[in-house]
Amino acid sequence: MTALLDSWKVSENVENSDFINEVIYDYWICCISREASLLGRKEVLTGKAKFGILGDGKEVPQIAMAKVFKKGDFRSGYYRDQTFMFALGLCKVEDYFAQLYSDPDNDPFSAGRQMNSHFATRMIDENDNWLDHTELYNVSSDISPTAGQMARAFGLACASKKYRNSDDLGHLSHLSNKGNEVVFCTIGDASTSEGIFWEVMNAATVERVPLVVSVWDDGYGISVPKKYQTANGSISRALSGFASESNEEGMDIYKVKAYDYPALCEVYEKAIDKSRQLHRPALIHVEDCTQPQGHSTSGSHERYKSKERLQWEQDYDCIVRMGKWMVENGIATEEKLAEISAEAKAFTRNAMKEAWKNFASPVKSKERELLEIFNSIVAEHNQLPETSELQKELSTLFNPLRYELLKIARKMSNLCSGLNSQSVDNLREWILKERDLGKSRYQTHLYSASEKSALRVPIVPAEFPEEPKMVNGYEILNKFFDTALMREPALFAFGEDVGKIGDVNQGLAGMQEKYGEHRVFDVGIREWSIVGQALGMAMRGLRPIAEIQYLDYLMYGLTPLTDDAATLRYRSFGMQMAPLIIRTRGHRLEGIWHTGSPIGMMIHALRGIYVLMPRNMTQAAGMYNTMLRSVDPAIIVECLNGYRLKEPMPTNLTEFTVPLGVPEVLSEGSDVTLVTYGSCVRIAEDAIAQLANLGISVELIDVQTLVPFDLEHNIVESLKKTNRVVFLDEDVPGGATSYMMQKVLEEQGGYFYLDSKPLTICATENRSPYGSDGDYFCKPSAEDIVEEIYLMMKEADPEAFPGQPEGIIR
């Protein structure tokens, strides 16, 4: 490619030679990107790839954007930005097609885990140490949900603000150059209809962060024209109220045509320089983008666009118009443009072929290995005619994928069950190797596996004096946060009512006054972008503790948690991480939206984030200590009704840790194992005292962390002793109690030790109503536990436990 570019360069003696050569290079990149899009669609339609989401029609704006993207800057974009990646040298054409083919060995962005045009760059090393972000072009790992990149982009930009305004982050100079980094966010025009777009634009304007959002406006959201998407048919007009003439407030809004190369370059230079200097957000509305091939490979835009619109898109194609501008201004001749286009096609096609070869050749080799094994099996076991059929099926596969080879290999292995021969042994060995390879490719990097993993934080038990001081639960948290903020200058706490009043339960009372508004601060009612704020800050080496005021409100923040935070390490194949901590409070209080315990929803939606359930504020402090010593993300759910309950103050409050995945036996017993967590622990303790008076001995286990759950299988050891188990919580039927049951009975093998049917005690299916009466009828009470366990024991020994509880209401 270098030789080709050199042949097109004009002599240094020519006036403006540097400028001319730069434009020619830009045009070359545009042509390569367009050809990659065209070939990408063909590869999908011919069956070599599963799906294609392509960046054609947006090439020239992305060239302009790439020109002002400096080392240290961050991109939080979406699946149309291939030209930007090509221009910065962050993506080779071979890389582009490797991801299209889902090649786990040669896709540098996700190791075959993400669909094409979902980009990422490495931000951490293999040991979870931060790389020098100031010397890198930083691309945060893309996700597919529309507008999902917005919240992360806001958080990345907030990090720049913190680095600029903090005097004690010098030890993190490899992560920021005094906050001079701009965050480049890209989004399709139709996705600006999503609520999080507006939430972030508002928050970015309020917070004054260096976030520049480029809107690629091609007039459609798949088949739906923007007149049905956007007020006044223009996102820049709709956002005009955010603009201001002042340099202190508001955001800058620019409009520019997608085909106007010089104007694009001018706008991007102006917008980025201003945002970098003033930490002022901006919107660049890039109008008149086109879709030469429609939205994706799933259909044709000819189905919903008129002939006139299709002709207009051809006439105003950004590459065509850029070429005309180059000819009109004497930068290149039409003949040279044609030559560049032809060479770009050949170059891209060759790169595509190389990518396919790199992907297909190892699979072909595996196919040959397997066929040799099949041939041996057929020769040794010709009494099974089905083996010949599978042999023939394997030999006729066309461009097979690895799963197809493994699938047919397992069929053959199952067919050969009970047979013993070298060929069958070879087959089983082949299957095991492929299975292990597949697991390493597709089931790793959900959590940290380095020495910085939360699972490897040393266990330090809490210590108490002989006569401990009894204090309110919130006072323990308050002292903990005080010492944590003093110890770690990169620690930030924020959320609704967190700053001035120190949160609604006083856990952070006085912290803003002591450590400053930049460390402990209030934000608006905007849970989605609170999560994004924490995510982006954590991706840049800061340690945010973001508060969601009540667990019920987590629904607003669930999308960025499940789509972005929980998948970040996994989808980037361990190249990126975000050790954020979400602090919230839940379980029982009173009110439909203030007593929620949707734990099943959380543990099933948030794998990739540890879910911690402290029973009191001392345990909560220990869990914060653990997570702040690790690089894994976590949600810590404090007990909403426990802040004013008395607890002993530990003497090593800032040092002790609570290990993850290690349940605690709170009281020993011999008849029944009772497994629970959080606020239910206190209810269980009440019930156990009542059951003791009835002659029933209950072993109470606090699981402490639901994800991970009992890693050493301690609960089944209790079950071996009691032979009966009850799972208790405040979730709906089939929620977290079912999760715990599956873990203990199936995964730990507890089923084999049962003498009685396992029991779950949980809330009713409806939301818990307001008022104590409603709470009593809809959430588990101590009496519920007593009666249910009494019936369990009565079934086992009717003579020892006569009578029938009359008060069961559940």
Phi, psi and omega in degrees: 000322181300319180297319179299313181297320179299325182290337181266347183293146174271159183295150177297341180285342180285138179300137180061033184298320181298317180296314181299315181294325177295317180295318179299318178298317179300317180297319178301314179297319178300316181294320177298315181298318179297316181295324176298321177295315181296315180290326178300318177297317180297320180296325177289313184290339176266003173092002181280338179226161187276321188197147179229128172240120199238160186253019182291145181093351180240017189294310187294316176301324182288330173299314180297320179296318182297330183298330186251007177276114185259161173300135186102334179289165180233142172249135170229091190241202178221188197279037175233009195259031183296323182297319176304315181292320176298316186297325181271359181074018180273347180218120171276160179299323177299322178296318181302313181284330175300319178289324176301322180276359186054051182276109184291340182270334189237357173279108185280356186260329182211005181055043175081011184267334183248155174290170189296160179063024171251100194261162176194153171237157182288131178242346178227159176270185184293345180255016178066029170267142179292137170281175178278096183295334183290344180254012184235153162275113190261121180240110178289144187298127184286155171231162185275328184303132185299130182069005180297338181283346187296312184296318178297318179301317179299316179295320177299320179289325177299327178299319177302319179297317181295318179295325180286323188265358182253131181269350187246030178246025181299333179290352178249029183295342176282354180254346180198143174262072178058032175077020182276009183274135175261144176257123180263117178245135176240149182203146174284148185304318182297327181288349175290352175284344179292144183299326183292334176299311182292322178300316181287319179299322177293312182296319180296324179289318178296315185279343182057073180240155183280072179246121178245116185256120176261126179254113175276108187254102176253012172087355185219154165244095196055254183259357188265118181293158189289348176295338175265000185251318196230136177302133181065009179066019183208120180291328179290322176292319181297330181266007188300333178292343177280342185282157178207150176281343183280154174274358183264322186238162173080185178234160176269137181236128181236146172235137181205150181277143183293340184260000185262086186304308182296321179294321178299314180299319181293314181297314182295321179297316181293313184296316183289318179300317182292317180295321180295319183284314189261355188052058183235129181288158180214153172241128173247108182269104182266102185271162174062033165292163179234169176233082184303333180238013182085191187292314183201187180281359183282348181189180181248138178287351176294343179288334187231001178249141179288164177298323180295317179294318179297321178292319178301318181296325176292317183293325185253021173305130188297326180288320177300313182292323176297319178298317178298318179298320179297319179292315182298331182258014174070020180279326179205158174268164176298326179295319179293321178298319178296321179295316179299315180299316180295317180293324178296320178297314181295317180299314182292318179297319178296319178295320178298316180298320179295319179297318179295319179299315180297327180281314189279327186300313178298326179291319177300320178298317177295324178297318179295319176303311184294322180296322177298319178295316179300318180300320179293320179296316180298320180292322184276334186230056182288357176286349178252097183297336182295335179296324178293325179294318178291325176300316180293319179300318179295317185290343182258003178296140180247123183047057184292153171263164183299322182296327179294322177294316181294322180299312182287329176295319179292325175300315179295319180297317178297322179295329183265014179304133180091348179270143178235116176197165180297320181295320178292320176298320178297321179297313182295323176295320178299316180296316181298319179296316180292323178296314180295322177296317179297320178296318180293330181280326192237356183235014183253172174065031173282320175232171177294139174245009182273181176294347180267007177298146176298334180285349182249009176291128181303141179278124176234108182295152174290143180242143182226146175289168180300323177237082185292150175284128180267124183227166174295149181304320183294334179291327176296313179296320181298316178292322179297310182297326178300309182290326180293318179294325178291322185283325188239102182293343179272004180274130179230140178236132182203163180157187179287124178065022181275326189284280190296316183262357175074034181078158188293346179242014168073014179296333180244021181301131178082354185285324179294317180297325184279320188249355175098154183291339179282344181261320182232112192214157178273152172224172180286175178281092188201071190301322182301311182281342170297314177297315179298323178299315178293319181299309182295320178297318181293327179293344181251020170092000176274166182240083181278140165247106184258129183263129164258116197305316176227150182301326178300330183281353180298337180304321180295331180258006184292322184301308179293334178290312184283322184277328191245296185298316184289336184257355190303305182297319182294310187288339177265007180054044175077015180271345182221156178209163179212091182281060178279157172236124173262119178259130176211177180221144185198205188072214194275133163220246174204140180116142185304323182250021177225018180217024184284152175216061185281058190289323177302317176303316184293310186291336179272334182269342193240030174297131190114347175234133177284139184244112189246138187231077181293143180275343178207180186281336174295313177297323178300315179300319178296325178289321175299318177302315181299311185291326179289345175266003182237181178241018178265149175279155181207155167244128179244119184256103178283156180282117185297331182258022184245003188289335182250013172278144184283138177221153175284139180277120178292153177275341180242050188303323184269355182251329188286149183233154173250118182290143178278142177076020180236103178293160178240129175278112184271331174209137183272149179205174186234347185261318186219141171261122180249118186249125181204193182194168172060219184296337180293343179300315182294322178295319179296320180297321176298313182296321182296322177297319178293320181293327178299324178292340178264006178084020181247126182258119185245133174265119184261126180237124173265115183291334176070310177232130178274324172230107004280162184244118170039067186296330183262008176059048179285329184294321181295334176294323174294319181296326176300331182274317186267329181065013176217144182219140177232133177249126188236132167195186184253009178283173178288163175303138182083005181272236185292334177296322177294322177299313180295321179298316179299319180298314187280313186280320182269302186292319181270355180076022181295340180307324186289346184252008183277133169252348178226157177300133178295151187232139171243137175237119185213188179283170176282172185290332181282160172296147180286128184283169179287142177102152185292327178297313179297321178299318183295324182277345187243345178240154182298138175243168178300325180293322176302314182295315180302311185291319181294317180289325176299316178297322177300316180288326178297320178297324181284325183212081184302327183289322181286335183231077182282174176081176183220122176302132184264348190262007184299123184244004186240000000 
